[in-house]
Amino acid sequence: MSVLFATAVAELVERFGPTPVRSLADRLEEQAPEQALLTASSLPGFPAAVGVVLEAQQLEALNRVSAAAYLRGVAAGYELRSAQVQVETVWSGPSSHSVPVRASAQVLIEVVGEAQTELVLMTYSARSYPPLAAALSAAVARGVAVAVVVETLAGAGSALNGSEPAMAFAGIPGVQLWHWPADRRTERGAKMHAKVAVADRRVLLVTSANLTQSGVGKNLEAGLLVRGHTPSRVAEHIDELRSTGVLTRLRSGPDGGGS
């Protein structure tokens, strides 16, 4: 196995995870045409990454059956590694000299910066926070599909005031805004109160902090940074809420898109 092919496959599974890599392996074994290989997944950037893998395969004159077997082996190894859950504590507010902790503001920007294909944020309250806006803009520029689920003033009732939380993301083209419509909440007074950030289904920040400067920097807030299989399950749950219509696109957002 050449270093070129092995490197291309490793980068593929790191960026997109094991499921699309297995789909690619299936199509290779089926002797599917090249276009079908490139579209084995609809994730942004996948066709270009597969193109690199196929080019390396052809340079090495590696047959499709052998290439597929290698892809499956790498996917299985990735899953075994991902199953090893790693958890770190994350805090906003006062620091402790005797117990080192990671700061919410720093970790949030790191999670956004790690995303290569998809990023999902959820927050109750939101206010313009320049470091986050810059990180989100950079993510969109490198091809990351960014979705932000926010509460609305209508959904929060009298618990939130001022401008809509969605306005915190105004001026960031490419960011999709989602919400939980008030008329789809089965319990009276229910709030969209989740605060999470999930990058590429492999790293998760779950926190009590809202996406505001006070939330990630000033208030005393606690959270966990999780790596392993858990981030994927969280992303899948959010996907299901969106696909079943529990969460819907806001009519107008910073990307100019509609629901």
C-alpha positions as a LaTeX table, in Angstrom:
\begin{tabular}{lrrr}
\hline
Residue & $x$ (\AA) & $y$ (\AA) & $z$ (\AA) \\
\hline
Met1 & 0.00 & 0.00 & 0.00 \\
Ser2 & 1.52 & 3.30 & $-1.08$ \\
Val3 & 1.89 & 6.19 & 1.32 \\
Leu4 & $-0.06$ & 8.36 & $-1.12$ \\
Phe5 & $-3.14$ & 6.10 & $-1.14$ \\
Ala6 & $-3.00$ & 5.45 & 2.62 \\
Thr7 & $-2.75$ & 9.18 & 3.34 \\
Ala8 & $-5.66$ & 10.02 & 1.03 \\
Val9 & $-7.88$ & 7.39 & 2.67 \\
Ala10 & $-6.90$ & 8.52 & 6.18 \\
Glu11 & $-7.81$ & 12.10 & 5.32 \\
Leu12 & $-11.11$ & 10.94 & 3.83 \\
Val13 & $-12.24$ & 9.10 & 6.96 \\
Glu14 & $-11.01$ & 11.88 & 9.26 \\
Arg15 & $-13.05$ & 14.47 & 7.39 \\
Phe16 & $-16.22$ & 12.52 & 6.65 \\
Gly17 & $-16.35$ & 9.61 & 9.08 \\
Pro18 & $-16.70$ & 5.87 & 8.44 \\
Thr19 & $-20.22$ & 5.68 & 6.93 \\
Pro20 & $-19.49$ & 7.47 & 3.61 \\
Val21 & $-16.19$ & 5.60 & 3.35 \\
Arg22 & $-18.08$ & 2.31 & 3.54 \\
Ser23 & $-20.48$ & 3.55 & 0.87 \\
Leu24 & $-17.51$ & 4.30 & $-1.35$ \\
Ala25 & $-16.12$ & 0.82 & $-0.69$ \\
Asp26 & $-19.46$ & $-0.76$ & $-1.67$ \\
Arg27 & $-19.53$ & 1.12 & $-4.97$ \\
Leu28 & $-15.93$ & 0.23 & $-5.72$ \\
Glu29 & $-16.74$ & $-3.47$ & $-5.31$ \\
Glu30 & $-19.85$ & $-3.07$ & $-7.46$ \\
Gln31 & $-17.64$ & $-1.66$ & $-10.24$ \\
Ala32 & $-19.78$ & 1.50 & $-10.25$ \\
Pro33 & $-18.82$ & 4.30 & $-12.66$ \\
Glu34 & $-16.57$ & 7.08 & $-11.40$ \\
Gln35 & $-19.43$ & 9.59 & $-11.05$ \\
Ala36 & $-21.21$ & 7.18 & $-8.69$ \\
Leu37 & $-18.03$ & 6.92 & $-6.63$ \\
Leu38 & $-17.69$ & 10.68 & $-6.36$ \\
Thr39 & $-21.29$ & 10.98 & $-5.18$ \\
Ala40 & $-21.25$ & 8.15 & $-2.63$ \\
Ser41 & $-22.01$ & 10.87 & $-0.08$ \\
Ser42 & $-23.69$ & 14.26 & $-0.42$ \\
Leu43 & $-21.45$ & 15.88 & 2.21 \\
Pro44 & $-19.77$ & 19.09 & 0.98 \\
Gly45 & $-16.26$ & 18.47 & $-0.29$ \\
Phe46 & $-16.67$ & 14.69 & $-0.52$ \\
Pro47 & $-16.32$ & 14.39 & $-4.34$ \\
Ala48 & $-13.02$ & 16.27 & $-4.34$ \\
Ala49 & $-11.62$ & 14.15 & $-1.51$ \\
Val50 & $-12.70$ & 10.94 & $-3.26$ \\
Gly51 & $-11.02$ & 12.20 & $-6.41$ \\
Val52 & $-7.72$ & 12.30 & $-4.55$ \\
Val53 & $-8.25$ & 8.73 & $-3.31$ \\
Leu54 & $-9.08$ & 7.46 & $-6.81$ \\
Glu55 & $-6.08$ & 9.21 & $-8.32$ \\
Ala56 & $-3.81$ & 7.55 & $-5.76$ \\
Gln57 & $-5.45$ & 4.18 & $-6.42$ \\
Gln58 & $-4.83$ & 4.49 & $-10.15$ \\
Leu59 & $-1.23$ & 5.61 & $-9.70$ \\
Glu60 & $-0.57$ & 2.50 & $-7.62$ \\
Ala61 & $-2.56$ & 0.28 & $-10.03$ \\
Leu62 & $-4.52$ & $-1.01$ & $-7.05$ \\
Asn63 & $-7.58$ & $-3.06$ & $-8.06$ \\
Arg64 & $-10.99$ & $-2.02$ & $-6.79$ \\
Val65 & $-11.57$ & $-5.04$ & $-4.56$ \\
Ser66 & $-8.29$ & $-4.44$ & $-2.69$ \\
Ala67 & $-8.98$ & $-0.71$ & $-2.44$ \\
Ala68 & $-12.47$ & $-1.40$ & $-1.03$ \\
Ala69 & $-11.06$ & $-3.83$ & 1.55 \\
Tyr70 & $-8.55$ & $-1.22$ & 2.67 \\
Leu71 & $-11.27$ & 1.44 & 2.93 \\
Arg72 & $-13.37$ & $-0.83$ & 5.15 \\
Gly73 & $-10.38$ & $-1.59$ & 7.36 \\
Val74 & $-9.62$ & 2.09 & 7.87 \\
Ala75 & $-13.29$ & 2.82 & 8.59 \\
Ala76 & $-13.38$ & 0.06 & 11.21 \\
Gly77 & $-10.19$ & 1.34 & 12.82 \\
Tyr78 & $-11.61$ & 4.85 & 12.93 \\
Glu79 & $-14.75$ & 3.59 & 14.69 \\
Leu80 & $-12.71$ & 1.73 & 17.29 \\
Arg81 & $-10.69$ & 4.85 & 18.01 \\
Ser82 & $-13.80$ & 7.04 & 18.07 \\
Ala83 & $-15.45$ & 4.70 & 20.56 \\
Gln84 & $-12.89$ & 5.81 & 23.13 \\
Val85 & $-14.78$ & 8.72 & 24.66 \\
Gln86 & $-12.71$ & 11.65 & 25.89 \\
Val87 & $-14.29$ & 14.26 & 28.17 \\
Glu88 & $-12.90$ & 17.58 & 29.42 \\
Thr89 & $-14.52$ & 20.11 & 31.71 \\
Val90 & $-15.08$ & 23.62 & 30.36 \\
Trp91 & $-15.89$ & 26.73 & 32.41 \\
Ser92 & $-16.82$ & 30.36 & 31.96 \\
Gly93 & $-16.19$ & 33.00 & 34.59 \\
Pro94 & $-13.69$ & 32.96 & 37.47 \\
Ser95 & $-10.64$ & 30.72 & 37.09 \\
Ser96 & $-9.12$ & 28.50 & 39.74 \\
His97 & $-5.34$ & 28.53 & 40.21 \\
Ser98 & $-5.29$ & 25.17 & 41.98 \\
Val99 & $-7.47$ & 23.37 & 39.41 \\
Pro100 & $-6.66$ & 24.24 & 35.77 \\
Val101 & $-9.76$ & 24.38 & 33.57 \\
Arg102 & $-10.42$ & 25.23 & 29.94 \\
Ala103 & $-12.26$ & 28.45 & 29.13 \\
Ser104 & $-15.64$ & 28.27 & 27.34 \\
Ala105 & $-14.78$ & 31.10 & 24.93 \\
Gln106 & $-11.55$ & 29.43 & 23.82 \\
Val107 & $-13.10$ & 25.96 & 23.46 \\
Leu108 & $-16.08$ & 27.28 & 21.48 \\
Ile109 & $-13.81$ & 28.93 & 18.92 \\
Glu110 & $-11.66$ & 25.78 & 18.75 \\
Val111 & $-14.70$ & 23.58 & 18.04 \\
Val112 & $-15.83$ & 25.91 & 15.24 \\
Gly113 & $-12.27$ & 25.96 & 13.91 \\
Glu114 & $-12.07$ & 22.15 & 13.81 \\
Ala115 & $-15.12$ & 21.79 & 11.57 \\
Gln116 & $-14.29$ & 20.77 & 8.00 \\
Thr117 & $-17.66$ & 19.58 & 6.66 \\
Glu118 & $-20.51$ & 20.44 & 9.02 \\
Leu119 & $-21.14$ & 22.46 & 12.16 \\
Val120 & $-24.31$ & 22.72 & 14.24 \\
Leu121 & $-24.82$ & 25.23 & 17.06 \\
Met122 & $-27.80$ & 25.51 & 19.38 \\
Thr123 & $-28.44$ & 28.39 & 21.76 \\
Tyr124 & $-31.24$ & 29.97 & 23.74 \\
Ser125 & $-30.01$ & 33.54 & 23.85 \\
Ala126 & $-27.50$ & 35.06 & 21.43 \\
Arg127 & $-25.79$ & 38.40 & 21.07 \\
Ser128 & $-23.16$ & 39.57 & 18.61 \\
Tyr129 & $-19.79$ & 38.13 & 19.65 \\
Pro130 & $-17.06$ & 39.13 & 17.17 \\
Pro131 & $-14.67$ & 36.18 & 17.79 \\
Leu132 & $-17.49$ & 33.72 & 17.11 \\
Ala133 & $-18.70$ & 35.65 & 14.06 \\
Ala134 & $-15.17$ & 35.61 & 12.62 \\
Ala135 & $-14.80$ & 31.87 & 13.28 \\
Leu136 & $-18.15$ & 31.13 & 11.63 \\
Ser137 & $-17.27$ & 33.25 & 8.61 \\
Ala138 & $-13.99$ & 31.35 & 8.24 \\
Ala139 & $-15.84$ & 28.03 & 8.53 \\
Val140 & $-18.29$ & 28.97 & 5.77 \\
Ala141 & $-15.38$ & 30.16 & 3.59 \\
Arg142 & $-13.69$ & 26.74 & 3.81 \\
Gly143 & $-16.89$ & 24.97 & 2.77 \\
Val144 & $-18.40$ & 23.98 & 6.11 \\
Ala145 & $-22.20$ & 23.63 & 6.19 \\
Val146 & $-23.13$ & 25.76 & 9.21 \\
Ala147 & $-26.53$ & 25.57 & 10.92 \\
Val148 & $-27.53$ & 27.51 & 14.02 \\
Val149 & $-30.68$ & 26.67 & 16.00 \\
Val150 & $-31.92$ & 29.66 & 18.02 \\
Glu151 & $-34.79$ & 30.52 & 20.29 \\
Thr152 & $-37.13$ & 33.28 & 19.14 \\
Leu153 & $-38.75$ & 36.08 & 21.12 \\
Ala154 & $-42.13$ & 34.53 & 20.35 \\
Gly155 & $-40.98$ & 31.16 & 21.62 \\
Ala156 & $-39.38$ & 32.57 & 24.75 \\
Gly157 & $-42.37$ & 34.69 & 25.68 \\
Ser158 & $-41.36$ & 37.31 & 28.24 \\
Ala159 & $-38.17$ & 35.43 & 29.18 \\
Leu160 & $-36.16$ & 37.13 & 26.41 \\
Asn161 & $-36.28$ & 40.74 & 25.28 \\
Gly162 & $-34.41$ & 43.03 & 22.92 \\
Ser163 & $-33.50$ & 41.91 & 19.41 \\
Glu164 & $-34.12$ & 38.43 & 18.06 \\
Pro165 & $-31.30$ & 35.97 & 18.97 \\
Ala166 & $-30.97$ & 35.26 & 15.23 \\
Met167 & $-29.72$ & 38.81 & 14.69 \\
Ala168 & $-26.45$ & 37.82 & 16.37 \\
Phe169 & $-25.60$ & 36.02 & 13.12 \\
Ala170 & $-26.60$ & 38.81 & 10.76 \\
Gly171 & $-23.87$ & 39.60 & 8.25 \\
Ile172 & $-22.51$ & 36.04 & 8.13 \\
Pro173 & $-23.49$ & 34.80 & 4.65 \\
Gly174 & $-23.98$ & 31.05 & 4.37 \\
Val175 & $-25.19$ & 30.41 & 7.92 \\
Gln176 & $-28.53$ & 28.59 & 8.03 \\
Leu177 & $-30.84$ & 29.60 & 10.86 \\
Trp178 & $-33.31$ & 27.16 & 12.40 \\
His179 & $-35.85$ & 27.40 & 15.22 \\
Trp180 & $-38.51$ & 25.46 & 17.11 \\
Pro181 & $-41.80$ & 27.06 & 16.07 \\
Ala182 & $-44.00$ & 27.97 & 19.02 \\
Asp183 & $-47.01$ & 26.28 & 17.42 \\
Arg184 & $-45.14$ & 22.96 & 17.32 \\
Arg185 & $-44.41$ & 22.85 & 21.05 \\
Thr186 & $-46.70$ & 20.35 & 22.72 \\
Glu187 & $-46.09$ & 21.67 & 26.24 \\
Arg188 & $-47.21$ & 25.16 & 27.23 \\
Gly189 & $-44.24$ & 27.42 & 27.98 \\
Ala190 & $-41.63$ & 25.01 & 26.53 \\
Lys191 & $-38.35$ & 26.71 & 25.55 \\
Met192 & $-35.59$ & 25.94 & 23.03 \\
His193 & $-33.00$ & 25.90 & 25.80 \\
Ala194 & $-30.26$ & 23.62 & 24.43 \\
Lys195 & $-26.72$ & 24.99 & 24.17 \\
Val196 & $-24.42$ & 22.78 & 22.11 \\
Ala197 & $-21.83$ & 22.93 & 19.34 \\
Val198 & $-21.11$ & 19.82 & 17.22 \\
Ala199 & $-18.32$ & 19.77 & 14.63 \\
Asp200 & $-18.11$ & 17.01 & 12.01 \\
Arg201 & $-19.99$ & 14.63 & 14.32 \\
Arg202 & $-16.78$ & 13.94 & 16.24 \\
Val203 & $-16.43$ & 16.76 & 18.75 \\
Leu204 & $-19.19$ & 18.13 & 20.98 \\
Leu205 & $-19.38$ & 21.07 & 23.37 \\
Val206 & $-22.42$ & 20.93 & 25.64 \\
Thr207 & $-22.65$ & 23.86 & 28.03 \\
Ser208 & $-24.92$ & 25.99 & 30.15 \\
Ala209 & $-23.49$ & 29.07 & 28.38 \\
Asn210 & $-25.50$ & 30.96 & 25.77 \\
Leu211 & $-23.75$ & 32.29 & 22.66 \\
Thr212 & $-23.16$ & 35.71 & 24.14 \\
Gln213 & $-20.02$ & 37.43 & 25.40 \\
Ser214 & $-21.38$ & 37.18 & 28.93 \\
Gly215 & $-22.27$ & 33.52 & 28.51 \\
Val216 & $-18.90$ & 32.32 & 27.26 \\
Gly217 & $-16.75$ & 34.80 & 29.15 \\
Lys218 & $-18.26$ & 36.52 & 32.19 \\
Asn219 & $-20.94$ & 34.33 & 33.75 \\
Leu220 & $-20.13$ & 31.30 & 35.85 \\
Glu221 & $-21.07$ & 28.55 & 33.38 \\
Ala222 & $-20.10$ & 24.89 & 33.13 \\
Gly223 & $-19.80$ & 22.50 & 30.22 \\
Leu224 & $-18.18$ & 19.38 & 28.81 \\
Leu225 & $-16.07$ & 18.90 & 25.68 \\
Val226 & $-16.69$ & 15.38 & 24.38 \\
Arg227 & $-14.90$ & 13.36 & 21.71 \\
Gly228 & $-15.90$ & 9.86 & 20.63 \\
His229 & $-19.21$ & 8.35 & 19.50 \\
Thr230 & $-21.42$ & 10.71 & 21.53 \\
Pro231 & $-21.07$ & 13.74 & 19.20 \\
Ser232 & $-22.37$ & 11.66 & 16.30 \\
Arg233 & $-25.46$ & 10.64 & 18.26 \\
Val234 & $-26.18$ & 14.27 & 19.17 \\
Ala235 & $-25.84$ & 15.35 & 15.52 \\
Glu236 & $-28.13$ & 12.50 & 14.43 \\
His237 & $-30.79$ & 13.58 & 16.94 \\
Ile238 & $-30.67$ & 17.17 & 15.66 \\
Asp239 & $-30.88$ & 15.83 & 12.08 \\
Glu240 & $-34.01$ & 13.90 & 13.02 \\
Leu241 & $-35.60$ & 16.98 & 14.61 \\
Arg242 & $-34.96$ & 18.91 & 11.40 \\
Ser243 & $-36.06$ & 16.18 & 9.00 \\
Thr244 & $-39.34$ & 15.58 & 10.87 \\
Gly245 & $-40.18$ & 19.28 & 10.97 \\
Val246 & $-39.82$ & 19.77 & 14.72 \\
Leu247 & $-37.12$ & 22.31 & 13.86 \\
Thr248 & $-37.68$ & 24.48 & 10.78 \\
Arg249 & $-35.77$ & 27.12 & 8.86 \\
Leu250 & $-36.38$ & 30.70 & 9.83 \\
Arg251 & $-38.13$ & 32.62 & 7.07 \\
Ser252 & $-35.28$ & 35.06 & 6.72 \\
Gly253 & $-31.71$ & 34.70 & 7.90 \\
Pro254 & $-28.27$ & 36.16 & 7.38 \\
Asp255 & $-27.78$ & 33.94 & 4.35 \\
Gly256 & $-30.94$ & 35.31 & 2.77 \\
Gly257 & $-32.44$ & 31.84 & 2.61 \\
Gly258 & $-35.95$ & 30.82 & 3.49 \\
Ser259 & $-37.48$ & 27.86 & 5.22 \\
\hline
\end{tabular}
